Amino acid sequence: MSGRETNKHWLDYVAAWVALCAAIGSLLGAGASWYQFRASRDQLQSMKFDQRPWVSLEMEPEGPLVHDESNGLAYTFRYSLNNVGRSPAFNVMFTATMMPLADSKETPPVSGGFSYPEPLEALRRAIAQTCQENDVARTQGMGEVMFPNAAQNLRWKAHSPGLAKGFVPGFAVVACVAYQFSGDPAVHKTVRVFDLEPREYDKMIHLDSSNGDSPELVFSPRLVEGFSAD
């Protein structure tokens, strides 16, 4: 091999190494840029999370459980909304409904009440439907603005779905508040679920009884699927 050919191979070898080093440098530069982008994105998300509104929801019983000719049974409760975040909450909407904890029975049990499985699927559907009512109202421009630490104390009458007959062990009162952060299309929701049940274990609620004929009731937070906030 002549000296000229040797020099050519050597130059090709050097050029290949230079190209390889350049490619590695480009990859390292791209990785550094991606890391910087990700760090900046995470920082912005953290700042947004820290500055966004957070609307809390508290509920207290008032009653009584009454018979409503058009909507079955109805129960009135007091509720409190409070923006505990750092920014105003926009398009704030509140809705509450009521669903039986189990299918009704034509006659009350002889003694000891009756057992029933946790109505988790029905409860999830009720939560979705209740929050969807807020979505419909928001599209009609019915939402409000809530500033930080400006609590609202109000009343709401929740209705059971339609007329029914028979006996049930109680109701789940499902409440949903929806709101938005300025400049963010995401809709945030806070959900609370309370059980409304007779104080005495072996008592039932008569769906088609007259007003004032229901047993003494207890209004308590539901432990399973009873709270969520995003």
N, C-alpha and C positions, 0 to 999 in steps of 0.2 A: 504494500500500500504506500502510495507516495505521500510526501509531507503535506501536499495540498489537500488530499482526501482526508488525511488525519485531522487537519485543522477544520475541515468542513464538518466531520462527525463531531468534533469537540464543540463547535459552535451550535450544532443542532442539539446537542446534549444540554448545553447551557441555556439555549432558548426554551427547551422543554421545561427545565427547572424554573426558569423565570415565569413561564406561563402557569406552572403548577402553583408557585408561590403567590402569583397574582390571584388565581382562583381561590386559594385558601384565604387570602386577605379579603377577597370580596365576600366569601361566606362568613368570615368573622365579623366583617363590617355589617352585613345583613343581620346577623344574629344580635349584634350590639344594638342596631336600630330597632329590631323587634322587641328586645328587652326594654329599651327606653320607651317605646310606644306602649308596651304593656304596663310598665310602671306608671306612666302618665295616665293611662286609662284607668288603672286601679285607683290612683290617687283622686281622679275626678269622680269616680263612682263612690269612693269613700266620703269625699266632700259632699256629694249629692245626698248620700244616705244620712249624713250627719245633719244636713240643713233642711231636709224634707219635713213636711208635716206628718204628725202621727195623731190620729183621732181615736181616743179611747171611748169605750161605751160601758156604762153601768146601768143596771136595771133594778128596780124595787117594786114589790107588789103593791097594788092598791085595791083592785077588785071592784065589785064582786063579779063572779061568773054569772052572766045573765043570758037569757034566751033571746036571740035576735031572729025575728021571723024571716028575714031575708038572707041571713048569713050563718044560720046555726047558732052556736054558742059564741060569746064574746067575753074577753077579759081585759080590763084596763090596768095598765102599769105605768109607773113613772120611769123615765130614763134620762140619763145625763150624757151629753157629748162634750168632750173637751179636747182641744188640739194641744197636745203636750209636746209637739215638735217646735221647730224654730222658724217655720215659714207658714204663710197662710195656706189653708186648704181650700181648694176651689171645687165647685160642683158637688157640694156635700149633700148627700141624699140619705134618708133613713126610711126603712120599711120593716114591718114586723108582721108575722103570720102565726098561725097556731095549727098544729096537727095532732091527731090522737096518737097515743103511744102504742096502741094495738087496735086491731079490728074490733068493732063493737060486738057485744053478745046480746042476744035477744032477752035473756033473763040474767039476773045477777047470780053469781056462784052461791052455792049453799053456805059455805063458810070459807074463811081464809083467803078470799080474793081469788084471782087466777093468775097463773104464771104466763109470761110472754117473753119472746126473745127480744134482744135489743134491736130497735127498729133503725139500724144504722143506714141501710140503703134508702129507706123512706126519708130519713132525716137528711141525708146528703142531697136527695132530690129537692126537699123542702128548702134547704139552704140555697141551692142553685136557683130555684124559682124565685125565692124572696129577693136575692141579690139581683136577679134579672129584672125585677120590677124597678129597681133603682136605675138600671141601664136604660130602660124605656123612658123613665121620667127625665133622665139627664139629657137624652136626645131632644126632648121637648123644651129644654132650657129652664128646668124647674129647680136646678141646684142652687145652693147658697155658698157664700164665702165665710169661712171660720178662721179668725185670727188666733194666734197662739194665746193660750191661757184665757180664752174667752168662753167659759163653759155655758152650755145651754141646758136648762132643766125643763123638760116637757112631759106630756102625757100621750099615751097611744092606746087605742083599743084594737087588740088583735082578734081576728075572727077565725073560727074553725071553718073548714071548707064545705059549705053547703049544709042543707038540712040532713039530719040523720036520726036514727032511732036506736034504742038499746042502751047498753052500759059499756063504759070504757074505764080503764084504770087511771087515766089522766091524759094530759096534753103536754106537748113540747112547744114552748113559745120561742120562735126563731126570729132573731133580729139581725139586721145587716145594715151597716153604714158604709157608704162608698164615697170616695173623694179623690181628688187629683192634685198633683204638684204643678205649679206654673211651668209651662214649657215642656211638660212630660206627658205624653199621651197615655201612659199606663194608668189604670184605675186601681186604686188601693182599697182594700175592704177590711173591715173589722166585723167579726161575727160573734154573737153570743147566743147561747141556747139555755133556756131555763125549763125545768120540769115543773108542771103544775099538777099536783097530786093530792088526794085526800090525806089528811094527817093520820087517820087511822088506817092500818094496813088492809083490813077486810072491807073497807068502804069502796064504793064505785061511784062514778059520775053518771047520772041519768041524762042522756042527751036530749030527750024530749020532755024533760020535766019543766015545770013552771019556774019563773024567777024566784030566787031565794030558797029553792028546794035542794040545793047542792050541799054536800058535806063541807066541813071546815077544810080548807086547802092550804098546802104548803108550796111556796114558790122558791125553788132552790136551783143553783147553778148545776147544769149537767156536767158530769165528770168525763164522759166519753163523747167526743165530737162536739164539745160544748163551747170551744173557744178557738178562734183563729184570727190572725192579723198579718197583713203583708205590707 
